[in-house]
Amino acid sequence: MLLNGEETFSAITEALKEAKEYIHMEYYSIANDKTGNEIKDILIEKAEAGIRVNLIFDSVGSWNLGAKFVNSLKNAGVKVHSFLPVSFPRLRRELNFRNHRKIVVVDGVVGFMGGLNIGDMYVSGEPGMGFWRDTHIELKGPAVSCLDDIFRADWVFCDKAPLEYGEAPLPAPSGDSTVQIVASGPNKNWKPILHGYFSLIANARESVWLCTPYFVPGVPLMTALTVAAMSGIDVRVMIPHKTDHAIVYWASLSNIEELLRAGVKVYRYEKGFIHSKILIADGSVVSVGTANLDARSLEINFEVQAFIYDSAVAADFIAAYERDMEESSQFRLYKWRQRPLRQKILESAGRLWSSQL
């Protein structure tokens, strides 16, 4: 588990510097700032040293990256693709299938995935938002091959041809954790991450602790959460106090009263902006990755999520969740019902748009 930007980028840059054969990177958003350029410089150094470096970035999420940034990578020998390029991304950013994945694979041996994009804001926070709280994970063992497979499939989608070199040998197990890597997107017949969430919630017998920056879960997951709470399961939901998307924020708040009436404990993170996408079930299973609890993530975007079946790993995530609770306030039903009419109207407006979020 890697908490927040400093830990995450420190681990990723260290792994990139140790690359001996290849680097695969895939990100929704890469910023042309100090952090982004530090990563870029390592990729250039490795490519010039003969390491095979391949990068995919989402054309909308990284719309302001700039041709100079991209060309400097290409000129050094880095192979680069933008995912589903569109015209006028500022106008169309919410109306396209986007690649929201964050994947790093080094030599087929170590991999990274989670909620953090590449940029200074994920380390030092964003103006007006404060501290950026997020969660990433570092993987070793056979699960890394699953991440690599996802990257290679996305590369074929962008390049129309597979990478010229074969897959790395399947790594030996690195520990005792069972890890399931799940990819979802509009190219799937099913909604595997949504189904995974639903399964964990519906099969929980003791607890379901959830954290998401955007809580617009739709009827199936909302029903699963409220039924679990009414059945006596300890259901907790944590959302941000601040937001980077106003409509999503109000749509999220429109679900609070239903949760509270069902007995769900709902917390609002006060320290800054919490961007972690976490689900912990029965203290034994953890889901962590890129998928938010909204229709865009669960049905439209290309996402990747890890499901980790290990009580020891879950204990670390529980400890982090409990620390976040100390930085949060808890909603109370009687006070929530006293919120002003203006807020109720904004919530209703957000709810009207919830199917598009």
N, C-alpha and C positions, 0 to 999 in steps of 0.2 A: 504494500500500500504506500503510495506517495501522496502526501498531503500538500496541496497548494503548489504555486509556481516555482518557488525556490528549490524545493526538494525534487520536483518533477524535471525541471530543465537541467539541474545539476546531474541527475542520473542519466538523462537522455544524452547530454553532451559528452559525458564520460564514455558511454557506450559507443557513440558515433566515432569518437577519437580512437577507439580500439578496433574499429572495423578492419577486417583483413581481406574480405572477398566482395561483399556487396552491402548496400544500404537501400532499403525500401521505405519511403515516407509518403504518407497520404494524410492531408489535413483539409478540413473545411475552411479554416481561416489562418492565413499567415500574414503578419503585419510587417511592413517595411520600417522597422524601428530597431532599437538596439538589440533586443532579443532575437528578432527575426534575422538581423544581419549577422549576429554571432553564429546562429545555426547555418546560415548561408555560407559563411566563411569556412566552416568545418566541412561542409559538403563540397565546396570548391577545392579545398586542400586535399580531400580524399579522392576526388575525381582526378585531379592532376597527378596523384600518386598511383593511379591505375586501378583504383577501386571502382566497381560498377555502382553508380548512384542513380536512382530513379525516383522521381518526385511527381506526385499528383496533388494538385490543389483545386478546390472548388472555385469556379469562375465567378460565382456570386459572393461567396463568403470571403474571397480574397480579391474582390473587385478593384481595390485601390493598391494592389501590390506594385504595379508599375512595370513597364517593359524593360527598364534599365535593370531592375532586380532580376527579372527572369532571364534576360539576355546574358547577364554576367554568369549565371549558372550554366546556361547552354554553351557559352564560349569556353567554359572550363571542362566541358565534357559531361556535365550532368544532363541526363535525359529528363525532360519536363513535359507534362501534359496538364492542361486545365480541363476540368470535368464539366461537360455539357456547357460550352460557351454560349452566352446569350448577349443580345444587344440591350443597351440601356438597363443594366442590372439594378440600378436604384429604383426604377419604376416597376421591374418585374420580379424583384427578389423573392416575393412571397408566392409566386404563381408558377414555380418550376420545381421539377424534381432535383433536389440538391444532395450532394454527397457530404454528409455530416460526420463522416468517420474521422477518427484520429488514430493513425496506425504508424508505428515505427518498427521495423524489423532489421536487425543487424546480423548478417552472416547466417541467418536461420537459427540462431542460438538464443538471442535475447529479443524480446518484444515489449512494446509499450502501447497502452491504449487507455482511454478514459475521457474526462470532460474537458481537458485543457487544450485550447488552440495555442498557436505560437504568437506571442506578442508581449510587450511590456506590461500591459494592463493585467495580465494573469499573474504577474509578480508583484507589482507595486500598487495594483488597484486602478480603478477608472475614476476620473474626476466626477464628483457627484454621487459615486456609488460606494466609495470607500474600499475596504479590504475585500479582495476576491478570494472566496473560499471554494476550493475545488478538490477533486479526487482523481488520481490516475493510478494505474498499477503497472508494475514491471513483471514480466513473465519469463520463465525459462522452462525448457522441457517441450514435450510434444505440442502443447497449446500454441507455441510460437509458429509451428508449421500451419496451423489453422489460420492465424493472422496472415501469414505469408500467402496462403492460398487465396484469401480474400483480396489482398493487394494485387496478386497476379491476374485474377479475374477482372478486376477494375482496370488494370493496365491494358488487357486485351480490349476491353470496352472502349478505351480512349485511343489506343494505338492501332487497333484492328489486326494486331499480330502479337503472338506471345513473346515474352522475353527470350532472347537468343540463348540463354543458358538455362540449364535444368534446375529443378528444385533441389534444395539442400537435403541431405539425408535426415530422416526423422530423428530429432534429438532424443537422447535417453531421458527418462524421467528425472526431474531435478528435485523432487520432494514428494510428499504424500498427498497433496491436494488433488482432487478431481476437478478439472476445469473444462467447462463446455463453452466454446466460442460460437456465438450466434450472429449471423448477418441477416439483415432484413432490408427490404426495399421494394419499389414498385415492380421489380422484375420477378418477384416471388409470387407463387400461387397462394401461399399462406402468409400470415403475419407472425413470424416466429418469436419476435421479442415480445409482442403483445401477449401471445399465447404463453410464453414463459412467465411473464409477470402474473397473468391470470392463474396459472397453475400454482405458483408459489403462494399466492394469496388464498386461493380456494382450498389448498391442502394444508395450510398452516393450522397448527393445533395450540400454539401458545402465543406467538407474537408475530407482527408484521410491522417493521419500522421502515419508513419510506422517506426519501429526500429527493426533491426535484425542484428546479428553478421555475418550471412552467407546469402548473397542475390543471390540465384540461383533459381528464382521463377518458371521457366518453362513457357510455352507459355500461358496457361490460365490466370495466375495471372499477367504476364507481359502485356498481352493485356488489362486486366481490368484496370491496373494502368495507362497505356498510354492513353487509351480511356477516362478515367476519367479526366486526366490532359488536354487533348485536348478539353474536354467538358467544361472546365472552373473551374473544381474542384481544390481546393488547395491541391495538392498531394505533400507530403514530405517523403523522405526516408533517414534514418540515418543508416550508417554503420561504422565499426571501421576503424581507421587509421592504427592500428596494427592488427596482426592476429596470431592465433595459428595453422592455417592450410593454408599453402602457396597456394596449388592448388585451394582451395575454395576461397581464397582471390582474386586470379587472375580471377577466373570464375566470381566472384561478379563484379569486375571492368569491365569485358567485357560487362556488361549490362548498364553501366553508360551513354554512348553516346545516346543510344536509349531513355533512360529516359529523358535526357536533351533536346533532340530534340522535345520530346512530351510536354515539359513544366513542367516536374517534378522538384521540388527543391530537390537537393541531397546534403546531409551533411556528412562530415567525422569527427567522434569524435576523438579529438586530445589529450585529457587528459590522456588516457590510453586505455584500451580495453573495449568496450561496448558489453555486452552479453545479454541485455534485449531483450525479444521477445514481442513487443508491437504493437498493431494497435488501433488507435483512429479514429472513424468515426463520422463526423458531431458534434463533441463535446458532444455526448450523449451515445456512445457505446464504450466500451473498450474490447479488447481481450488481455489477458496476460497468459503466461504459459510456456511450454517447447519447443514448436515447432518452429524450424527455418524455413526460407523461402528457402528450398531446397528439392530436391526429396527424400532424405533420411528421413527427418523429416515428410514430408507430405504424403509419400507413403509407407515407409518401416519400420521406427521405431515405437515403441509403445510410444505414446505421450499423454499429457493431457493439455487442454487449457480451460480457463474460459472466457466466454463472459458475460460482465457486462453491463446491460442496466440501466444506472443511470447518469444523467448529472452532479450531484455533484461529483461522483467518477471520472468521465471523466475530470472534471476541475482539480482535483489533478494530474492526469496523464499528462494533458496538461501543467501544471505548471512545472512538472519535465522535460518534453520534452523540454520546452523553456529554462530551465536551462542548459540542455545538449547541446542545440544549441549554447549557449554562449561559450561552451568549444569545439566548432566544427568549421571547415572551410567549405565553400560552394563551390561546383564544379561550374565552369563556362564553357559553351560549347566552346567558342573560345579558352580558354586556354587548355581545355581537348583535343581538336583536335591537339594541338601542342606537345603532349606527345611523347617521343622518340620511335623509331621503336622497340627497345628491349622490351619495356613495351607492345606494341601491340602484339608482338609475344607471350609473356608470357600470355597475356589475351586470345589469340586464343587457346593456349595449355590448359588453364584452362577451356575454353568453350567446348573443345572437350571431356573433362572428366565430364562435368556438369551433365550429366544424371546419373552418378555413385556417385555423391557427396551427 
